[in-house]
Amino acid sequence: MKPCKKLIFAALAMTMGFQSLAAPQPLDRVAVQVNDGIVLESEIQNMMDTVKKNASAAGQTLPSDDALRTQVIERLILTRLQLQMAERVGLHIGDLQLDQAIENIAREQKMTVAQMQQAIQAEGMSFAQYREQLREEITLGEIQRIQVQRRIQVSPQEINNLVKMIEEQGNKDVEYQIGHILIEVPSNPTSAELESASKRAQAVMDRLNSGNDFRSIAIAASAGPKALEGGVWDYMNINEMPTLFAEVIGDAKKDAIIGPIKSGSGFHILKIMDIRGLQTREIEEVRARHILLKPSPILSEERAKAMLDQFVAQIKSGEAKFADIARQYSEDPGSATKGGELGWAEPNIYVPEFAQMLGQISLDEISAPFRTAHGWHIVQLEEKRKTDATEKFNTNRAHQLIFRRKFNEELQGWLDEIRSEAHIDVWEAEANRG
């Protein structure tokens, strides 16, 4: 039985009547089509509101709403294209990775995750919204890294050239205090006189290398202009010092002894008494060894820990040697055959729990069993040392600077490519312009 038309019209009239009494609700609409995806008008308005809010807080002026809207739409288009690319390659940021990122952010801000959640909610955003926004940001960063990194080549020559520039710029403010001893030779010396002066210079070098006081030797033996001052010159920049000094200092470190260097006036011996203004990077390295057991359906967590407790007792009692147990039982393929030896390394290259344990135990101490993502470990700290990592630091810095510059260039090129290959329709509505 078909419904009566009068009843249908009455129902419609009632519905329209109720709607007219309610507050008018703005309708969302599709503003942009990006391949098979869309951008809603509400997304554009939300981003515009956020930009305006941030600009107001920073005291920054903005262009007209039309110009701002154009920029916002373009940003949203590029975001959609990158997220579509991430989906095509199967890139997904899981909840565990997201949780770890949130914990790291909270730690950097010296907060707990709960405190950070409260702060986010106080700013008017739900924590669920924050999580999804962060997931999107991480996804964008990862897809950019995957797609752009392979387009970049950094040559050793580029790195060497930039390292040289970094060192030259750094050396502009470096001043050296140099000790100088001159073993003089007469004008137009004979072979015998040259040989005699050379032997005296070598004897001075031998005494200095044996730890004798430089100033005392300079006062006694030097014919140089600063002999009475113990051979020590005032602090000088590389551009201020005598050419002979500048040519041989190179990368010499404090307390380095250089010579004998022959010149027309005799044989010179230099000592770097002090350096100021030099930016150096020292790192602390540790040498350690460990034994790793990986829990499995066959080896339970409790059994793995109990076995390691037993190993510690055997090693401490002298019943067994650490290296022998590591070779027999450790499941770390990189170190087991070497008796568990990990070699010299900065502690921060290891997973956080392992690095933390290395910082807690003393030299030669064997740790209690502890868990990391790799399994159950015991570790012994064998040695510590500080090394000058300035050269390594400058090389890494140069690579990062070059890579970052090229990354930004290639990123723009990649975004232009995916933008030009995409199907995009932008639908403007006068009612939504303003």
Helices and strands as residue ranges (DSSP letters): H 5-21, E 30-34, E 37-40, H 41-58, H 65-88, H 95-108, H 113-122, H 127-149, H 156-171, E 175-184, H 191-209, H 214-221, G 227-229, E 236-237, H 243-249, E 257-263, E 266-276, E 282-293, H 301-317, H 322-329, G 336-338, E 341-345, G 347-349, H 352-360, E 370-372, E 375-388, H 390-421, E 424-426, G 430-432
